[in-house]
Every structure is written in C-alpha cells, then in structure tokens.
Amino acid sequence: ILTEPIDDPLYWKQRLATAQEQHHAIFRCPTKRWLEIELKHTQILRRTIQPNQAVLDAGCGWGRLLKLMPKDWTGDYLGIDLCPEFIDHAREIYPGRSFVVGDLRRIPVFEKQFDWAVLISIKHMVIRNMGQEVWGEMENELRRVSRNLLFLEYDPTDEGTIE
C-alpha cells in the first residue's frame, strides 16, 4: 500500500531540505494556488474556531496552521508531527507555542481535551499510503484527545469537514 514513506521522518526531512518554497515541503504547487488554499483555510477556520478554544494541530509540519488562525483566537495550541526537523523549524517560527515530536497513533495523554484536532490533508494521504487500518488507529487517538475533528484539504474549493 505504501507509495510514499510518509511514516518515515527522514522522508519529511528530505522534503524540507529540498523545498524551493516552504510549502513545497508538504505540498508542491504553484505559489498562486498555495495562496488560494491558505485563503480558503483561513475562511473556514474563522467560521469554525472560537477565540478561546484549544487546538491540536495534528501533523503540524512547521506550524502553518498558526498563521491561518482567526486574529482573535487566543486558545491553547499544541502542534504534533513525526519529523523532528519540522518541529525544530516550527519552534523557531513560533517560539511561544508548544510543539512535540510524535506519532498520531500514540498521542501523549493530556490533562484536558482539546476542542479541536485540525488535520490539513492528512486523512486521505494516510489512507492512500498506509491503509484504512492505520487511519483508524490515528482517528481513534484523535477522538480520544479532542472533542471535534476538522479536516482541511489542499483543494481551494474544499469547505472543510467537521466530525
């Protein structure tokens, strides 16, 4: 099933190291399309996330979600990604926020639940490359630590899916 080794941190380290533009590390598309995607994600987040809600950024990469959050959002945030280089980069960009290296199949236990787990183009990538069973493990963990799941895709026409 695995067409790309997305569960290998070295795969993502290599993509980060060879990216001509930052977004190429996670999604290769022209800058114009990337900006359209970011605008759509910003609009969805503005309609969905309330100012004080806690957010788990699942598969956070370099913490890009923080750039897209509503301006009045002040809630707790945790970014989790399996690539240490992405986490190091995220900590440089957003020094006041929390990031951890981890696998979405084994999310650490926290004292409180997150209001949202936000996943940007993760679900279908996992299913396509690792199978439905692995996605099921991840989804169970995400539901354990968060009340709601918000799925955003790299499709500028996508309106997001809430579960």
Disulfide bonds with the S-S distance in Angstrom:
none
